[in-house]
């Protein structure tokens, strides 16, 4: 798979943070060895975060994120800082730029990033234009680690920074299997993939493609069928499949027809374990029956798509929840990165499979829910619970 074909969620996200005009854009250009970010002496040139996909030597497919200065001011400035905060949540690694001995704002962000579980690489930028030694000493005393002094102009220190980013890569990054220990070499896996109105014409949806690639890498044997051909598919097999992976919305249908010895899961459940905290998702799903008609729920979709009839997140799932809890249940739906800081008005949050988001971003959402004591689950886990088969579903744990 080429760089341009690598899904954004599978790339290492490296965010660059600092004050306005601290040299973030120049640094990204130096690392990329090409002009990918606009550079200007005018403070506040970068407004919305800029995502640049590239191949990072020693890592592979990566996304470099150029952000607005976190010292931006005014009404528009506060909106820019808000976007920078969202970019921080999407980052797997943060590069924090220091360009002055006044570290007040930088220290605030250093602590914020560390609290969010992000590895932070400290950098003294513009080393050719200021007194870098004094700034570096201040950073070492305040942060407890020695920063990298570099110059984007003559590329001094760029390779040291690249090496530091590689060292900061989480140990399990890029090594997590979507299907975990559910299938191995030679195992027969049946994929049930209904191509309904939600599926893009002429293509498979991303979770299906990524799961198939994961199984092929494991040397599994794969057979695919739509739901209406499930009986024929099972009859055509010389032996029962070790594992059946289905779309969550037909969980009950597939469960009732599957061979007793075959494990059953769904694409959404697999991604719940691959991207998030499956134990918390299961625990939260079991809290559904404690909700009432006066409760308020939040459904979070990662991708922004045109609303279709019988849409899962906006129609089917809310209908099933209201049938279970009561027609008075209020459900709000958000898409993309539009996700509230304050979750306390909600008694339940349900996240989609998150195939479009990297794991670090999904975990940041889960951490926020846990901190605010708000149950949070996932489409597939909730559908399995509502259909009464959650205890029969394999959860994809590694």
N, C-alpha and C positions, 0 to 999 in steps of 0.2 A: 504494500500500500504506500503510495507516494505521500509527500508532505501535504499537498493540497487535498488529498483524499482522507487524511487522518482527521477523524471527528474532533471538534474543539474540546470536547469533554475528555478526550484521551491525551491531550497535550499537557505538558507541565506548564502551569501558569506562573510567570514571574512578574510581580508587580513592582513598579518603581515609584517611591514616595518621597516627598520633600516639599520645601517651600516653593513659592513661585520663583522662577528663574534660578533654581538651585542647580540646574544642569541635567535634569532627568532625560529630556528629549535628546540632548547631545550624547549622553551616556548610552542610550538605547541605539542611537545611530552608530556609535563606536563599536558596540558589541555586535551589531548586525553587519557591520562593515558596509553599510549603505544608508542612504538617507530615507528613513522610514517614518521619521517624526519631524514635524515642523520646528525649527529652531529660530528664536528671535530674542533680542535683548529686552523686548517689551514683556514685563511681568504679566502672567496670565494668558500667554499665547495658547497653551493647551487648555481646552475647556472640558469637553466630555472625554472620558477615557478612550484611548486608542489601542486596539488590540492588533498586534502584528505577529502573524504565524511565521515561524522560521525553524530551521534545523540548527540546534545548539550542539556543538561538538561535545561528545561525552555523555549526552543525554538523549538526543534524538529530537522528535517533534516537540516544539515548545511554542508558547504564546507569550510575548513580551507586552506588558501593559503600561502604557504611558498615562499618567494621571495629572489632573489639575493640582496646583499647589494647595496644601492643606491649610495655608494661611490666608486664603482668598477671603475677601470681605464683601459686605453689602448683601442685598437680597439675592442677586444673581450669584455672588460668590458662595453663599451658603448652599445654594443648589448644586454648585460645582463640587463643593466639599462633600456633600451627600453622595454624589456619584463616585467620588474618590473612596468613600467608606464602603460602598458596594463593591468597588474593584478590589478592595482589601480582602473582603470575604471570598472573592473568587480566586484569590492568589494562593498558590501552593507554597511559594517562597516570596518573601518581601525584601527588596533592596531599599534601605533607608538612607537618604542622602543628608549629610550635614555640611553646611557651608558657613557656619558662624559659631562663635563660642557661646552665644546665647542659645541654649539647648531646650528651652522651655517647651516649645511645640513639638520638637523632635522626640523628646522624652515621653511626652503624652502619647504620641503615636507608637513609640517603641513598646510601651507597656500595653497599649491597646492591641497591637499585633501579636505580642507574646501571649496575652490573655486569650486571644482567639486561636492559639495553638500554631501560629505561623512561624516557621524559622525566619530569623531576621539577619540579613547581612548588612553590616554598617559600613558606610562609605563616606570618606571626606572628598567631596567633589571640588572641581576647579582647583586642583592642587598647584596649577601653574600660575594662579592669579591671586592667591591669598596666603596667609600664614598657616599652612596645613598642619604643622607640628603642634601648634597651640590648640587647634581645633581637635586634633586626634587625641591629645592628652586629656582634654575635657570630656571627650566621648568615652575614652577608656575608663576614667574615674566614674562617670555617671552610669554607664551601661555594663561595666565589668568585662568588656572585651575590646580588643584592639581593632580599630577600623582599618579598612584598606584605603590608602591614599592614592588617588589616581587623577589623571588628566585625560579628558576626552579628546583634547586637541592633538597631543602627540602620542596618544594611546598608552601612555605609561600606566601600568597597574591594571589594564584591561584583562590580561590573561590571569592575573591573580584573582580578579573578581570572578571570572568565568570558573576558575577552579573552586572558589568559595561557594558559588551557586551549586556546583556539582556535589560538593561535600554536604550541602544543606538539603539535598533531595531526600524526602522521606524514604526509609528503608524499603517499604512495601510498594512504593510508587511504581506503576507499570508491571507489577508482578502478581496482582490480585486476579484470580480467575473468576469469571462470571458464574460459571457452573460449580465452582468449588470442588468438593470431593464427591459430587453426585454421579459423575461419569468419568471413565478413564479409557485407555487404549482398547479398541475392539468392541466397546460397549455400543449397543444399538440405541439410538435416541430418536424418538418421534416428535416432530414439531408440528403442532396444530396452529395454523395461522390463518384465521378468517380474513379474507380480503374484502372488507366491507367499505362503507362510505368514508371511513376515517383513514383508510390506507391510500397513499398517493398513487395515482394511476401509473402503472408500469414499473412500480418500485416496491421494495419491501421497506417497512419502517426500520429505523435505526436499531432498536433493541434486537430485532430479529437477525439483522445482518451481523451485529457484534457477537451475539450468542452463537451463531453458526460458525463464525471465525474461531471463537474460543473452542468449540467442539472439534473443529478440524485440526486445530493446533494440538489437541489431545489425542488425535488419531482415532476419534470416534466414528462410527458409521451413522449417517444421518438420513432420515426419510422425512419428507414434508407433505402435509395435506391440509386442505381447508376443512372446516368443521363438518360440512355436509358430506365429506368423503372419508370421515373417520372410520366408519365400519369397514369400508373397502380397504383402507390402508392397513388396518389391523389384520384383516383376512389375508392380505398379500404377504405378510411377514412370516418367515419360517419359525420365528421364535418371538416371545413377548419382548417388547423393548425394555431395556434397563430403566429408562427414564422417558417420561412424556412431559414436554414443555408446551404449555398452551397459552393463549390469550386469556387473561383473567376473567373477561366477561362471559366466557363459556366454561368456566370452572366446573359447574355442576354437571353439565352435559358430558364433558370429558370424564369426569370422575365416575359417573354411572356406567360408562362404557369401557373403561380401562381394565386391562388384566389385573388381577389381584396382586401379582408379584411386581408390577411396574410402579416405580416411584412417580409422583406427580408434583409438578410445580408450574409456575407461570413466569413469563418474561418479566413482569413487574415485580414479582416476589424475588426473583434472582437479582434484579437491580436494586431492590431494597437492601439486600445483604451486601451487594457489591459496592454500593455508593453510600450506604447509611448505617444505621444501628438497628439491625433486624430484631434484636431482643426488645428494644424500646418500642419499635413499631408493633410487635405482637402484643406486648403489655398494653399499649395504648388502644389497640383495636378492641381488646376485651373490656375497655371502659365505656364502649359505646352504649351498652344497655343501662348505664347509670345516667345517661343524658336524658333531658326532658324536652318538651315542646318549647320551653322558654330558653333552651340552650342556643348558642350561636356557634356555627362551625365555619371553618375556613378551608377551602380547597385551593391548593397551590399547583398550578401548571407551570412547567419550565419553559415550554415553547409557546410562542404566540401564533395561533393559527385561526383561520376564519371559522367562525362558529358554524357547525353542521347540525342537521337534525340527528337526534339520538347521540349527541356528543357525550362521551363518557364522563368527563369532569363536570360538565355544565348541566347535563340532563339525566343520564342514567344513574350515576352515583348519588346525586341529591335525591332522586326519586326513591331509590332503595333505602336511603337513610331516613327519609320522611315516613316511608311505609313501616319502618322498624321503630322509630322514635315518636313520630307524630307529625301531622301536616303543618303544624305551627313552627317547626324547626327553621331557623334562619341560617342560610348558607351563603357566604360571600366567596367569590371566585377571583383569584388574581393570576396573572400570567407573567412569565419572564422573571426579571429581577425585582418586580414590584412586590415587595414583601415587608410587612410592617415590623417596626422595632418592638412595639408593644403588642404582645399576643394575649395579654390577660383578659381582654373582652371575649376570648374564644374558649370554649370548653373542649374543643377538638380541632386539630389541624391535620389535613390529609394531603400528603405530597404525592405527586405523580412519580413515575419510575425514574425521573431525573436523568434520562439518557443524554440530555443536552448540557448538563452541568458536570463539572469535575467534582470528585469526591470531597475535596476540602470545602467547597461551597455548601454542599448538602449537609456535611457534618456541622458547619457553622449554624445552619438553620436548626438542626436538632439540638445543639448546645443551647441556643436561645430558648427553645421550647422547654428544655429541662430546667434551665435557670429560672424560668417563670412558672414552672410546675404546670405546664400545659401538655396534655397528651398529644402525641404526634404519631401518625401512622402513614401508610402507603396504600395506593390504589389496590394493588394485588392482595395485600394482607387483609385489608378491609373487606374486599369482595369475597375472599375465602371465609372470613368470619361471618359475614352476612348470609352466605349460602350454607353455613353450618359444617364446613369441611376444613377449617383452619388446622385442626389437629391431625388431619390426614395429609397435609401438604408438606413436602420437603422444602426446607427454608433456604437451602443454598449456602449453609455455613461452610467455611473453609475447613 
